[in-house]
C-alpha cells in the first residue's frame, strides 16, 4: 500500500481526500490541539486537547479520535518562521506528519504562523481568564488552522 499523501497544496489534498469530516491538529511539544469540521467543509470547531506522552500512545489517541469522529483527512498546522522558512520546530512537525502514516489518511500541512496569537487575542478580548485560555488555546488554535484550510478548499473545483 502506498503511503498516504502529505502535501502543502490544498488542490493536491482536495484531489486525494473524499468529502467528509476533516480534523485539524495544532501539534505542540506538550499537547496536540484537535478540531473537526462538518462533512461539507463549511465550519470548524474545537474538539479536545491530547497531552503528549510517547508517540505510540499519541498515535493511539489520534486513531481513536479519527474513528470516533469519522475523519477522512488531517490538516496539520505547520509552524513556519515569519519569513516563510522552516525552523527546527517546522521540521519536527513535518516528521510528526510523516509518522501519522499508519492512520492511512491524507495530510495537508497548513501555515499556522498566526493561529495561536489570533486565538489568544480573541480570548483576551472576550475576557477569558488566563487559566481557561491555557486550557482551551490548543483546540481553538487547531480550529483556527482547520477553518483557514477549509476556506481555501471551498474555493477549489471538486471532481468528487
C-alpha positions as CSV (number, residue, x, y, z in Angstrom):
1,X,0.0,0.0,0.0
2,X,1.3,3.4,-0.9
3,X,2.0,5.9,1.8
4,X,-0.8,8.5,2.3
5,X,-0.4,11.9,0.7
6,X,1.4,14.6,2.7
7,X,1.2,17.9,0.9
8,X,1.2,21.7,1.5
9,X,-1.0,22.1,-1.6
10,X,-4.7,22.5,-0.9
11,X,-5.5,21.4,-4.5
12,X,-3.4,18.2,-4.2
13,X,-5.0,17.4,-0.8
14,X,-8.6,18.1,-2.1
15,X,-7.9,15.7,-5.1
16,X,-6.8,12.9,-2.7
17,X,-9.5,13.1,0.0
18,X,-13.2,12.1,-0.2
19,X,-15.7,14.7,1.0
20,X,-16.2,14.1,4.7
21,X,-15.1,15.4,8.1
22,X,-11.6,16.7,8.5
23,X,-9.6,17.0,11.7
24,X,-7.2,19.9,12.4
25,X,-4.1,19.4,14.5
26,X,-2.1,22.0,16.4
27,X,1.0,20.0,17.3
28,X,2.9,21.3,20.2
29,X,5.7,19.8,22.3
30,X,3.4,19.0,25.2
31,X,-0.1,18.9,23.7
32,X,-1.9,18.3,20.4
33,X,-5.0,20.5,19.9
34,X,-7.7,18.8,17.9
35,X,-10.6,20.3,15.9
36,X,-13.1,18.9,13.5
37,X,-15.2,20.4,10.6
38,X,-18.5,19.3,9.1
39,X,-18.6,17.0,6.1
40,X,-19.4,19.9,3.8
41,X,-16.2,21.7,4.9
42,X,-18.1,24.9,6.0
43,X,-17.2,25.4,9.6
44,X,-14.6,24.2,12.1
45,X,-14.8,23.9,15.8
46,X,-12.5,22.9,18.7
47,X,-12.7,19.3,19.9
48,X,-10.2,18.4,22.5
49,X,-6.6,18.5,23.6
50,X,-4.3,15.5,23.9
51,X,-1.5,15.6,26.4
52,X,1.6,14.2,24.6
53,X,3.5,11.3,26.1
54,X,5.1,8.7,23.8
55,X,4.4,8.9,20.1
56,X,2.9,5.4,20.1
57,X,0.4,6.5,22.8
58,X,-0.3,9.8,21.0
59,X,-0.9,7.9,17.8
60,X,-3.4,5.6,19.5
61,X,-5.3,8.5,20.9
62,X,-5.4,10.1,17.5
63,X,-6.5,6.8,15.9
64,X,-9.4,6.7,18.5
65,X,-10.3,10.3,17.7
66,X,-10.3,9.7,14.0
67,X,-12.5,6.6,14.3
68,X,-14.9,8.2,16.8
69,X,-15.4,11.3,14.6
70,X,-15.4,9.6,11.1
71,X,-12.4,11.7,9.9
72,X,-11.3,11.3,6.3
73,X,-8.3,13.7,6.2
74,X,-6.0,15.6,8.5
75,X,-4.9,19.3,8.4
76,X,-1.7,19.7,10.4
77,X,-0.6,23.2,11.4
78,X,2.9,24.0,10.1
79,X,4.8,26.5,12.3
80,X,6.8,28.3,9.7
81,X,9.1,31.3,10.5
82,X,7.6,34.7,9.8
83,X,9.6,34.9,6.6
84,X,8.1,31.5,5.5
85,X,11.2,29.5,6.1
86,X,11.5,26.3,8.1
87,X,12.7,26.2,11.7
88,X,13.7,23.2,13.8
89,X,10.0,23.2,15.1
90,X,8.8,23.1,11.5
91,X,11.0,20.0,10.8
92,X,9.6,18.4,13.9
93,X,6.0,18.9,12.8
94,X,6.9,17.6,9.3
95,X,8.3,14.4,10.9
96,X,5.2,14.1,13.1
97,X,3.0,14.3,9.9
98,X,5.1,11.6,8.3
99,X,4.7,9.4,11.4
100,X,0.9,9.7,11.0
101,X,1.1,7.3,8.0
102,X,-0.4,4.3,10.0
103,X,-3.7,6.2,10.1
104,X,-3.9,5.9,6.3
105,X,-5.3,9.4,5.9
106,X,-4.1,12.2,3.5
107,X,-2.4,15.1,5.4
108,X,-2.5,18.8,4.4
109,X,0.3,20.9,6.0
110,X,-1.2,24.3,6.6
111,X,0.6,27.5,7.5
112,X,-0.2,28.3,11.1
113,X,2.0,31.3,11.7
114,X,-0.7,33.4,13.3
115,X,-3.1,30.8,14.7
116,X,-2.2,30.8,18.4
117,X,-1.7,34.5,18.6
118,X,-5.1,35.1,16.9
119,X,-6.9,32.8,19.2
120,X,-5.1,34.2,22.3
121,X,-6.1,37.8,21.3
122,X,-9.7,36.8,20.7
123,X,-9.9,35.1,24.1
124,X,-8.3,38.1,25.8
125,X,-10.8,40.4,24.1
126,X,-13.6,38.1,25.3
127,X,-12.2,38.5,28.8
128,X,-11.5,34.7,29.2
129,X,-9.4,34.0,32.3
130,X,-5.8,33.1,31.9
131,X,-6.4,29.6,33.3
132,X,-9.3,29.0,30.9
133,X,-7.3,30.3,28.0
134,X,-4.4,27.9,28.8
135,X,-7.0,25.0,28.9
136,X,-8.6,25.9,25.5
137,X,-6.0,27.6,23.4
138,X,-4.6,24.4,21.7
139,X,-8.0,23.1,20.5
140,X,-9.1,26.6,19.4
141,X,-5.8,27.1,17.5
142,X,-6.5,23.7,15.8
143,X,-10.0,25.0,14.8
144,X,-8.4,28.3,13.5
145,X,-5.9,26.3,11.4
146,X,-8.7,24.0,10.1
147,X,-11.0,26.9,9.3
148,X,-8.3,28.5,7.2
149,X,-7.7,25.3,5.3
150,X,-11.4,24.6,4.6
151,X,-11.9,28.2,3.5
152,X,-9.2,27.6,0.9
153,X,-10.5,24.2,0.0
154,X,-14.0,25.5,-0.5
155,X,-12.7,27.7,-3.3
156,X,-11.3,24.8,-5.3
157,X,-13.1,22.9,-8.0
158,X,-14.1,19.4,-6.8
159,X,-14.2,16.3,-9.0
160,X,-15.9,14.1,-6.4
